[in-house]
Amino acid sequence: MRQLLWLDQNYNLILIGPSGTGKSYLAGGLCHEALKLGYHALFRTMDDLIQTIRFKEITAAAAREYKRLLSAHLLVIDDIMMFPLEKEVAVGLFQLVNQLHEQTSFIITTNKSPKEWAEMLGDEVLATALLDRLLYKCEVIKLTGKSYRLEHRTTIFDQQEPPEGGANRRKKQLPLQNVVGNHYKMT
């Protein structure tokens, strides 16, 4: 996968699995590799895309971002279908994927199976059409296992010493007399 031969052939990757199994990490690494090889690759969260889709007709910034999306060789959409989408956004997502179909590769990360997408989109026909385009030339990779974050979580009570730079990040506090005295000297 890292050689990106699939990218030259406009294949898509869908990474499915529970939270914390490395979907975003893997997608980010592949996006980084694509950038290093000179591809125009973009990593966007689903929330980023929702905002762009909603405001592309309203703000110049969203219109520029939408234009950037249309020129990408690789578009990573992180956490797609995590939450239900409004009809207008669902249609906008379909239109974006439809425009880019077969000229741009996608990496999609999701914790929902394709069967659950109809529920998130609120429209089975729209979900089928969207999946039809994404799955046409696609590898679906199912990641399993326990959440990396939960396996490596810490609490404030686990720390023996402040993290590197932690104590040094705080501003030095001057005694109140120095602050008050300096204020009176300035006036």
NUBA-558136 format. One record per residue (C-alpha): residue in one letter; x, y, z. Coordinates in steps of 0.5 Angstrom, whole numbers, padded with zeros to 4 digits, always signed. Layout:
BEGIN
aXYZ;...
This chain:
BEGIN
m+0000+0000+0000;r+0006+0005+0002;q+0008+0005-0005;l+0002+0008-0008;l+0001+0004-0014;w-0007+0004-0012;l-0007+0011-0013;d-0004+0012-0020;q-0010+0007-0022;n-0015+0011-0018;y-0017+0006-0013;n-0020+0007-0006;l-0019+0005+0001;i-0024+0004+0006;l-0021+0003+0013;i-0027+0000+0018;g-0026-0001+0025;p-0027+0001+0032;s-0024+0007+0035;g-0017+0007+0037;t-0015+0002+0032;g-0011+0006+0028;k-0015+0008+0022;s-0014+0015+0022;y-0006+0014+0023;l-0006+0009+0017;a-0009+0014+0013;g-0005+0020+0015;g+0001+0016+0014;l-0001+0014+0007;c-0003+0022+0005;h+0004+0024+0008;e+0007+0019+0003;a+0003+0021-0003;l+0005+0029-0001;k+0012+0026-0001;l+0012+0023-0008;g+0009+0030-0011;y+0001+0028-0011;h-0004+0033-0009;a-0006+0030-0003;l-0011+0033+0002;f-0013+0030+0009;r-0020+0032+0012;t-0025+0030+0017;m-0032+0029+0016;d-0034+0035+0020;d-0029+0040+0015;l-0032+0037+0009;i-0039+0038+0012;q-0037+0046+0013;t-0034+0046+0006;i-0041+0043+0003;r-0045+0048+0007;f-0042+0054+0006;k-0039+0053-0001;e-0044+0058-0004;i-0044+0063+0001;t-0036+0064+0003;a-0030+0065-0001;a-0026+0061+0003;a-0031+0055+0003;a-0031+0056-0005;r-0023+0056-0005;e-0023+0050-0001;y-0028+0046-0005;k-0024+0048-0011;r-0018+0045-0008;l-0022+0039-0006;l-0024+0038-0014;s-0016+0038-0016;a-0014+0033-0011;h-0011+0027-0013;l-0012+0024-0006;l-0017+0026-0001;v-0018+0023+0006;i-0024+0023+0009;d-0023+0022+0016;d-0029+0019+0021;i-0034+0019+0015;m-0041+0017+0018;m-0040+0018+0025;f-0046+0022+0026;p-0053+0022+0022;l-0052+0028+0016;e-0057+0033+0014;k-0061+0031+0007;e-0057+0038+0004;v-0050+0035+0007;a-0051+0028+0004;v-0053+0030-0003;g-0047+0035-0003;l-0043+0029-0001;f-0045+0025-0006;q-0044+0031-0011;l-0037+0031-0009;v-0036+0024-0009;n-0039+0024-0016;q-0035+0029-0019;l-0029+0026-0017;h-0030+0019-0018;e-0025+0015-0023;q-0020+0022-0023;t-0019+0022-0015;s-0017+0016-0010;f-0021+0017-0003;i-0018+0014+0003;i-0025+0013+0008;t-0024+0012+0015;t-0030+0010+0019;n-0033+0006+0024;k-0039+0004+0021;s-0040-0002+0016;p-0043+0000+0009;k-0050-0003+0011;e-0050+0003+0016;w-0049+0008+0012;a-0056+0009+0009;e-0058+0010+0016;m-0053+0016+0017;l-0055+0019+0011;g-0063+0018+0012;d-0063+0015+0005;e-0062+0008+0002;v-0062+0010-0005;l-0057+0016-0004;a-0053+0011+0000;t-0053+0006-0005;a-0051+0011-0010;l-0045+0014-0006;l-0042+0007-0004;d-0043+0005-0011;r-0038+0010-0013;l-0033+0009-0007;l-0033+0001-0008;y-0032+0001-0015;k-0025+0000-0015;c-0023-0001-0008;e-0020-0005-0002;v-0024-0005+0004;i-0019-0006+0010;k-0022-0008+0017;l-0018-0006+0023;t-0020-0010+0029;g-0017-0010+0036;k-0017-0006+0042;s-0017+0002+0042;y-0009+0004+0043;r-0012+0010+0047;l-0015+0006+0052;e-0010+0001+0052;h-0005+0007+0054;r-0009+0012+0057;t-0006+0015+0063;t-0009+0019+0069;i-0006+0025+0073;f-0005+0021+0079;d-0001+0016+0074;q+0005+0021+0073;q+0011+0021+0078;e+0014+0027+0075;p+0011+0033+0071;p+0012+0031+0063;e+0018+0034+0060;g+0017+0041+0059;g+0011+0041+0063;a+0013+0045+0069;n+0017+0050+0065;r+0011+0051+0060;r+0008+0055+0066;k+0009+0063+0066;k+0014+0065+0072;q+0010+0068+0077;l+0012+0074+0081;p+0011+0076+0088;l+0005+0080+0088;q+0009+0086+0091;n+0014+0086+0085;v+0008+0086+0081;v+0005+0092+0085;g+0011+0096+0086;n+0013+0095+0078;h+0006+0098+0077;y+0007+0104+0081;k+0014+0105+0078;m+0011+0106+0071;t+0005+0111+0073;
